[in-house]
Amino acid sequence: MNILSLKLGAFKGFFCKMQQTFTTSRPMKTLFEAVGFSQVKVVGCSLVPFPYLDRIAPRIYSAILRKYEHIDNLISDLPVLRELANHFVVLGVKKSPRTEVL
């Protein structure tokens, strides 16, 4: 997906002025485990198939999102669809270093 978006320039310019990159839940989980988190869970959020419609037609976009939100909440974290979500929320436990009281 990263290579495709770079070749097409699909995510730079009209819709977004910043370079965007994509990841999936597995590397995201691995990254958080590598920095010391345990019990890591990656949750997909916002499986909106039309994220840039708000720039083109804001009123229509708002109306569509209101109707679509409950469906999105049900499907955006399903195993296969999670990988297509616009956002990940990462949950994990990190032990804090022990501090000794003298």
DSSP file (Angstrom, degrees, kcal/mol; ACC not computed):
  #  RESIDUE AA STRUCTURE BP1 BP2  ACC     N-H-->O    O-->H-N    N-H-->O    O-->H-N    TCO  KAPPA ALPHA  PHI   PSI    X-CA   Y-CA   Z-CA
    1    1 A M     >        0   0    0      0, 0.0     4,-2.5     0, 0.0     5,-0.2   0.000 360.0 360.0 360.0 -40.6    0.0    0.0    0.0
    2    2 A N  H  >  +     0   0    0      2,-0.2     4,-2.0     1,-0.2     5,-0.2   0.929 360.0  46.3 -61.4 -45.2    2.9    2.4    0.8
    3    3 A I  H  > S+     0   0    0      1,-0.2     4,-2.5     2,-0.2     5,-0.2   0.916 112.7  50.5 -64.7 -43.3    4.6    1.7   -2.5
    4    4 A L  H  > S+     0   0    0      1,-0.2     4,-2.4     2,-0.2     6,-0.3   0.919 110.8  48.0 -61.5 -45.3    1.3    2.1   -4.4
    5    5 A S  H  X>S+     0   0    0     -4,-2.5     4,-1.4     1,-0.2     5,-0.9   0.862 112.4  49.6 -66.8 -34.3    0.4    5.4   -2.8
    6    6 A L  H  <5S+     0   0    0     -4,-2.0    -2,-0.2    -5,-0.2    -1,-0.2   0.919 112.4  47.2 -67.9 -42.9    3.9    6.8   -3.4
    7    7 A K  H  <5S+     0   0    0     -4,-2.5    -2,-0.2     1,-0.2    -1,-0.2   0.909 120.3  37.6 -64.8 -42.5    3.8    5.8   -7.1
    8    8 A L  H  <5S-     0   0    0     -4,-2.4    -1,-0.2    -5,-0.2    -2,-0.2   0.686  96.1-136.7 -83.0 -18.5    0.4    7.2   -7.7
    9    9 A G  T ><5 +     0   0    0     -4,-1.4     3,-1.3    -5,-0.2    -3,-0.2   0.786  52.7 150.2  65.4  25.5    0.9   10.3   -5.4
   10   10 A A  T 3 < +     0   0    0     -5,-0.9     5,-0.2    -6,-0.3    -4,-0.1   0.749  65.1  38.8 -66.2 -25.9   -2.6    9.5   -4.2
   11   11 A F  T 3  S+     0   0    0     -6,-0.5     2,-0.4     9,-0.1    -1,-0.3   0.142 103.7  74.1-115.9  21.3   -2.2   10.8   -0.7
   12   12 A K  S <  S+     0   0    0     -3,-1.3     2,-0.6    -7,-0.2     5,-0.2  -0.997  90.2  13.8-134.1 131.4   -0.1   13.9   -1.3
   13   13 A G  S    S+     0   0    0      3,-2.7    -3,-0.1    -2,-0.4     5,-0.0  -0.908 118.4  28.1 117.9-110.6   -1.3   17.1   -2.8
   14   14 A F  S    S+     0   0    0     -2,-0.6    -1,-0.2     1,-0.2     3,-0.1   0.917 132.1  28.6 -59.9 -49.2   -5.0   17.8   -3.1
   15   15 A F  S    S+     0   0    0      1,-0.3     2,-0.4    -5,-0.2    -1,-0.2   0.847 132.5  13.2 -85.0 -34.6   -6.3   15.7   -0.2
   16   16 A C        -     0   0    0      1,-0.1    -3,-2.7    -6,-0.1    -1,-0.3  -0.992  50.4-156.8-148.3 132.5   -3.3   15.8    2.1
   17   17 A K  S    S+     0   0    0     -2,-0.4     2,-0.3    -5,-0.2    -5,-0.1   0.563  77.0  74.7 -86.5  -7.9   -0.2   17.9    2.3
   18   18 A M  S    S-     0   0    0     -7,-0.2     2,-0.3    -5,-0.0    -5,-0.1  -0.768  88.9-106.8-106.7 150.6    1.8   15.3    4.3
   19   19 A Q        -     0   0    0     -2,-0.3     2,-0.4    -7,-0.1    -7,-0.1  -0.564  39.5-154.4 -68.1 131.9    3.3   12.1    3.2
   20   20 A Q        -     0   0    0     -2,-0.3     2,-0.3    -4,-0.1    -9,-0.1  -0.867  11.3-169.8-111.6 146.9    1.2    9.2    4.5
   21   21 A T        -     0   0    0     -2,-0.4     2,-0.3   -16,-0.0   -19,-0.0  -0.894  11.5-140.2-128.0 163.0    2.3    5.7    5.3
   22   22 A F        +     0   0    0     -2,-0.3     2,-0.3     0, 0.0   -20,-0.1  -0.895  17.8 175.4-125.9 151.3    0.3    2.6    6.2
   23   23 A T        -     0   0    0     -2,-0.3     2,-0.2    60,-0.1    -2,-0.0  -0.906  20.8-129.5-142.4 171.5    0.8   -0.3    8.6
   24   24 A T     >  -     0   0    0     -2,-0.3     4,-1.5    60,-0.0     5,-0.1  -0.700  34.9 -98.8-118.3 175.2   -1.2   -3.3    9.7
   25   25 A S  H  > S+     0   0    0     -2,-0.2     4,-2.6     1,-0.2     5,-0.2   0.836 113.7  60.5 -67.6 -32.8   -2.0   -4.5   13.2
   26   26 A R  H  > S+     0   0    0      2,-0.2     4,-2.6     1,-0.2    -1,-0.2   0.956 108.1  41.2 -64.1 -51.8    0.8   -7.1   13.4
   27   27 A P  H  > S+     0   0    0      0, 0.0     4,-2.4     0, 0.0    -1,-0.2   0.864 114.7  54.3 -64.5 -30.9    3.7   -4.8   13.0
   28   28 A M  H  X S+     0   0    0     -4,-1.5     4,-1.9     2,-0.2    -2,-0.2   0.929 110.4  45.3 -65.5 -43.5    2.0   -2.3   15.3
   29   29 A K  H  X S+     0   0    0     -4,-2.6     4,-2.3     1,-0.2     5,-0.2   0.925 112.6  51.3 -63.8 -44.7    1.6   -4.9   18.0
   30   30 A T  H  X S+     0   0    0     -4,-2.6     4,-2.2     1,-0.2    -2,-0.2   0.891 107.9  53.1 -59.5 -41.6    5.3   -6.1   17.5
   31   31 A L  H  X S+     0   0    0     -4,-2.4     4,-1.1     1,-0.2    -1,-0.2   0.922 110.2  46.0 -61.3 -45.7    6.5   -2.5   17.8
   32   32 A F  H  <>S+     0   0    0     -4,-1.9     5,-2.3     1,-0.2     3,-0.2   0.866 112.5  50.5 -68.4 -35.3    4.7   -2.0   21.1
   33   33 A E  H ><5S+     0   0    0     -4,-2.3     3,-1.6     1,-0.2    -1,-0.2   0.876 105.4  58.1 -67.2 -36.1    5.9   -5.3   22.5
   34   34 A A  H 3<5S+     0   0    0     -4,-2.2    -1,-0.2     1,-0.3    -2,-0.2   0.784 104.3  51.1 -65.3 -27.2    9.5   -4.4   21.5
   35   35 A V  T 3<5S-     0   0    0     -4,-1.1    -1,-0.3    -3,-0.2    -2,-0.2   0.250 131.8 -86.6 -97.8  14.2    9.4   -1.3   23.6
   36   36 A G  T < 5S+     0   0    0     -3,-1.6    59,-0.5     1,-0.3     2,-0.3   0.528  80.0 135.8 104.9   5.9    8.2   -3.2   26.7
   37   37 A F      < -     0   0    0     -5,-2.3    -1,-0.3    57,-0.1     2,-0.3  -0.634  31.1-165.9 -85.2 146.9    4.4   -3.4   26.6
   38   38 A S  E     +A   93   0A   0     55,-3.0    55,-2.8    -2,-0.3     3,-0.1  -0.779  66.5  33.1-121.2 171.4    2.6   -6.6   27.3
   39   39 A Q  E    S-     0   0A   0     -2,-0.3     2,-0.3    53,-0.2    -1,-0.2   0.886  82.2-174.9  50.4  43.8   -0.9   -7.7   26.7
   40   40 A V  E     -     0   0A   0     -3,-0.2     2,-0.4    52,-0.1    52,-0.2  -0.520  11.3-179.1 -76.7 131.7   -0.9   -5.6   23.6
   41   41 A K  E     -A   91   0A   0     50,-2.9    50,-3.1    -2,-0.3     2,-0.5  -0.999  13.3-155.5-130.9 130.7   -4.2   -5.4   21.7
   42   42 A V  E     -A   90   0A   0     -2,-0.4     2,-0.5    48,-0.2    48,-0.2  -0.932  11.9-165.1-108.8 124.8   -4.6   -3.4   18.4
   43   43 A V  E     -A   89   0A   0     46,-3.0    46,-2.6    -2,-0.5     2,-0.3  -0.918  14.2-134.4-113.4 131.8   -8.1   -2.2   17.7
   44   44 A G  E     -A   88   0A   0     -2,-0.5     2,-0.4    44,-0.2    44,-0.2  -0.668  26.9-177.3 -84.0 138.1   -9.3   -1.0   14.3
   45   45 A C  E     +A   87   0A   0     42,-2.6    42,-1.9    -2,-0.3    41,-0.5  -0.987  50.1  19.2-135.6 144.9  -11.3    2.2   14.2
   46   46 A S        -     0   0    0     -2,-0.4    40,-2.5    39,-0.2     2,-0.8   0.996  49.8-175.1  64.6  76.0  -13.0    4.2   11.5
   47   47 A L        +     0   0    0     38,-0.2    -1,-0.2    -3,-0.1    38,-0.1  -0.381  23.5 162.5 -93.1  53.6  -13.4    1.9    8.5
   48   48 A V        -     0   0    0     -2,-0.8    17,-0.0     1,-0.1    -3,-0.0  -0.649  30.4-158.8 -80.1 119.4  -14.8    4.8    6.5
   49   49 A P  S    S+     0   0    0      0, 0.0    -1,-0.1     0, 0.0     3,-0.1   0.542  88.1  43.5 -76.7  -3.4  -14.6    4.0    2.8
   50   50 A F    >   +     0   0    0      1,-0.1     3,-1.5    11,-0.1     4,-0.3  -0.394  62.9 154.6-137.2  58.0  -14.7    7.7    1.8
   51   51 A P  T 3  S+     0   0    0      0, 0.0     3,-0.4     0, 0.0    -1,-0.1   0.703  74.8  50.1 -66.3 -19.6  -12.4    9.6    4.2
   52   52 A Y  T >> S+     0   0    0      1,-0.2     3,-1.1     2,-0.1     4,-0.9   0.417  80.1  93.4-100.5   3.0  -11.8   12.5    1.8
   53   53 A L  H <> S+     0   0    0     -3,-1.5     4,-3.4     1,-0.2     8,-0.3   0.782  73.7  70.7 -63.5 -26.2  -15.4   13.2    0.9
   54   54 A D  H 34 S+     0   0    0     -3,-0.4    -1,-0.2    -4,-0.3    -2,-0.1   0.815  97.0  50.6 -63.0 -29.0  -15.4   15.8    3.7
   55   55 A R  H <4 S+     0   0    0     -3,-1.1    -1,-0.2     2,-0.2    -2,-0.2   0.832 118.1  38.2 -74.1 -32.0  -13.1   18.1    1.6
   56   56 A I  H  < S+     0   0    0     -4,-0.9    -2,-0.2    -3,-0.2    -3,-0.1   0.903 138.5   5.2 -86.2 -45.1  -15.4   17.7   -1.5
   57   57 A A     X  +     0   0    0     -4,-3.4     4,-2.5     1,-0.1    -1,-0.2  -0.659  63.6 178.5-144.3  81.6  -18.8   17.8    0.1
   58   58 A P  H  > S+     0   0    0      0, 0.0     4,-2.4     0, 0.0     5,-0.2   0.852  81.7  50.0 -58.2 -40.0  -18.8   18.5    3.9
   59   59 A R  H  > S+     0   0    0      2,-0.2     4,-2.0     1,-0.2     5,-0.2   0.924 113.1  45.4 -67.3 -43.2  -22.5   18.4    4.4
   60   60 A I  H  > S+     0   0    0      1,-0.2     4,-2.6     2,-0.2     5,-0.2   0.918 111.9  53.4 -64.3 -42.2  -23.0   15.2    2.6
   61   61 A Y  H  X S+     0   0    0     -4,-2.5     4,-2.7    -8,-0.3    -2,-0.2   0.919 108.0  49.5 -59.6 -46.3  -20.1   13.7    4.5
   62   62 A S  H  X S+     0   0    0     -4,-2.4     4,-2.1     1,-0.2    -1,-0.2   0.913 112.0  48.1 -60.4 -43.7  -21.5   14.6    7.9
   63   63 A A  H  X S+     0   0    0     -4,-2.0     4,-1.7     2,-0.2    -1,-0.2   0.914 112.5  48.5 -64.7 -42.8  -24.9   13.1    7.0
   64   64 A I  H  X S+     0   0    0     -4,-2.6     4,-2.5     1,-0.2    -2,-0.2   0.920 110.2  51.7 -63.9 -43.8  -23.3    9.9    5.7
   65   65 A L  H  X S+     0   0    0     -4,-2.7     4,-2.0     1,-0.2    -1,-0.2   0.896 106.3  53.7 -62.3 -39.9  -21.1    9.5    8.8
   66   66 A R  H  < S+     0   0    0     -4,-2.1     4,-0.4     1,-0.2    -1,-0.2   0.905 114.8  41.1 -60.6 -40.4  -24.1    9.9   11.1
   67   67 A K  H  < S+     0   0    0     -4,-1.7     4,-0.3     1,-0.2     3,-0.2   0.853 120.2  43.9 -73.8 -34.9  -25.9    7.1    9.3
   68   68 A Y  H >X S+     0   0    0     -4,-2.5     4,-2.6     1,-0.2     3,-0.5   0.659  88.4  88.1 -87.0 -18.9  -22.8    4.9    9.0
   69   69 A E  H 3X S+     0   0    0     -4,-2.0     4,-2.4     1,-0.3    -1,-0.2   0.865  87.5  49.1 -55.9 -45.0  -21.3    5.2   12.5
   70   70 A H  H 3> S+     0   0    0     -4,-0.4     4,-1.1    -3,-0.2    -1,-0.3   0.864 113.2  47.9 -66.6 -33.6  -23.2    2.4   14.1
   71   71 A I  H <> S+     0   0    0     -3,-0.5     4,-1.9    -4,-0.3     3,-0.4   0.919 110.5  52.4 -68.7 -43.7  -22.2    0.0   11.2
   72   72 A D  H  X S+     0   0    0     -4,-2.6     4,-2.5     1,-0.2    -2,-0.2   0.900 105.3  54.7 -58.6 -42.6  -18.6    1.2   11.4
   73   73 A N  H  < S+     0   0    0     -4,-2.4    -1,-0.2     1,-0.2     4,-0.2   0.831 111.0  46.7 -61.6 -31.7  -18.5    0.4   15.2
   74   74 A L  H  < S+     0   0    0     -4,-1.1    -1,-0.2    -3,-0.4    -2,-0.2   0.837 124.5  26.7 -78.4 -34.1  -19.7   -3.2   14.5
   75   75 A I  H >< S+     0   0    0     -4,-1.9     3,-1.7     1,-0.1    -2,-0.2   0.664  94.2  84.6-108.7 -17.7  -17.3   -4.0   11.6
   76   76 A S  T 3< S+     0   0    0     -4,-2.5     9,-0.2     1,-0.3    -1,-0.1   0.684  96.6  44.4 -68.0 -16.4  -14.1   -1.9   11.9
   77   77 A D  T 3  S+     0   0    0     -4,-0.2    -1,-0.3    -5,-0.2    -2,-0.1   0.268  79.4 123.9-110.2  12.5  -12.4   -4.3   14.3
   78   78 A L  S <> S-     0   0    0     -3,-1.7     4,-3.0     1,-0.1     5,-0.2  -0.480  77.4-105.7 -67.3 145.9  -13.3   -7.6   12.6
   79   79 A P  H  > S+     0   0    0      0, 0.0     4,-0.5     0, 0.0    -1,-0.1   0.816 114.4  31.8 -47.2 -48.5  -10.1   -9.5   11.9
   80   80 A V  H >4 S+     0   0    0      1,-0.2     3,-0.8     2,-0.2     4,-0.3   0.912 121.5  48.7 -78.7 -41.6   -9.8   -8.9    8.1
   81   81 A L  H >4 S+     0   0    0      1,-0.2     3,-1.8     2,-0.2     4,-0.5   0.777  95.6  73.7 -70.1 -26.3  -11.5   -5.5    8.1
   82   82 A R  H >< S+     0   0    0     -4,-3.0     3,-1.4     1,-0.3    -1,-0.2   0.865  89.8  60.1 -53.5 -37.3   -9.3   -4.2   10.9
   83   83 A E  T << S+     0   0    0     -3,-0.8    -1,-0.3    -4,-0.5    -2,-0.2   0.686 105.0  48.6 -68.1 -17.2   -6.3   -4.0    8.5
   84   84 A L  T <  S+     0   0    0     -3,-1.8    -1,-0.3    -4,-0.3    -2,-0.2   0.415  85.0 121.0-100.1  -0.5   -8.2   -1.6    6.3
   85   85 A A    <   -     0   0    0     -3,-1.4   -38,-0.2    -4,-0.5   -39,-0.2  -0.243  65.9-132.3 -65.3 152.9   -9.2    0.8    9.1
   86   86 A N  S    S+     0   0    0    -40,-2.5     2,-0.3   -41,-0.5   -40,-0.2   0.719  87.3  27.6 -76.8 -22.2   -8.1    4.4    9.0
   87   87 A H  E     -A   45   0A   0    -42,-1.9   -42,-2.6   -41,-0.1     2,-0.4  -0.980  63.3-151.2-141.1 150.3   -6.9    4.3   12.6
   88   88 A F  E     -A   44   0A   0     -2,-0.3     2,-0.5   -44,-0.2   -44,-0.2  -0.963   5.5-157.5-116.5 140.9   -5.5    1.9   15.2
   89   89 A V  E     -A   43   0A   0    -46,-2.6   -46,-3.0    -2,-0.4     2,-0.5  -0.987  15.4-154.8-111.8 126.6   -6.0    2.2   18.9
   90   90 A V  E     -A   42   0A   0     -2,-0.5     2,-0.4   -48,-0.2   -48,-0.2  -0.898   9.4-170.7-108.7 125.7   -3.3    0.3   20.8
   91   91 A L  E     +A   41   0A   0    -50,-3.1   -50,-2.9    -2,-0.5     2,-0.3  -0.919  20.9 141.3-113.2 138.9   -3.9   -1.0   24.3
   92   92 A G  E     -     0   0A   0     -2,-0.4     2,-0.5   -52,-0.2   -53,-0.2  -0.988  44.3-113.7-166.6 168.8   -1.2   -2.4   26.4
   93   93 A V  E     -A   38   0A   0    -55,-2.8   -55,-3.0    -2,-0.3     2,-0.5  -0.948  24.8-173.2-115.1 131.2    0.3   -2.7   29.9
   94   94 A K        -     0   0    0     -2,-0.5     2,-0.3   -57,-0.2   -57,-0.1  -0.986  21.4-132.9-126.3 123.1    3.7   -1.3   30.7
   95   95 A K        -     0   0    0    -59,-0.5     3,-0.0    -2,-0.5    -2,-0.0  -0.537  21.3-132.6 -72.2 134.0    5.3   -2.0   34.0
   96   96 A S        -     0   0    0     -2,-0.3     3,-0.1     1,-0.1     2,-0.1  -0.606  31.1 -97.4 -84.0 149.2    6.7    1.1   35.6
   97   97 A P        -     0   0    0      0, 0.0     2,-0.2     0, 0.0    -1,-0.1  -0.382  43.2-109.6 -65.0 142.5   10.2    0.9   37.0
   98   98 A R        -     0   0    0     -2,-0.1     2,-0.5    -3,-0.0    -3,-0.0  -0.508  28.1-155.0 -73.5 138.1   10.3    0.3   40.7
   99   99 A T        -     0   0    0     -2,-0.2     2,-0.4    -3,-0.1    -3,-0.0  -0.962   9.5-141.6-114.0 130.5   11.5    3.2   42.8
  100  100 A E        -     0   0    0     -2,-0.5     2,-0.5     2,-0.0    -2,-0.0  -0.729   7.1-139.7 -93.8 138.2   12.9    2.4   46.2
  101  101 A V              0   0    0     -2,-0.4    -2,-0.0     1,-0.1    -1,-0.0  -0.837 360.0 360.0 -95.6 127.6   12.2    4.5   49.2
  102  102 A L              0   0    0     -2,-0.5    -1,-0.1     0, 0.0    -2,-0.0   0.462 360.0 360.0 -85.5 360.0   15.2    5.1   51.4
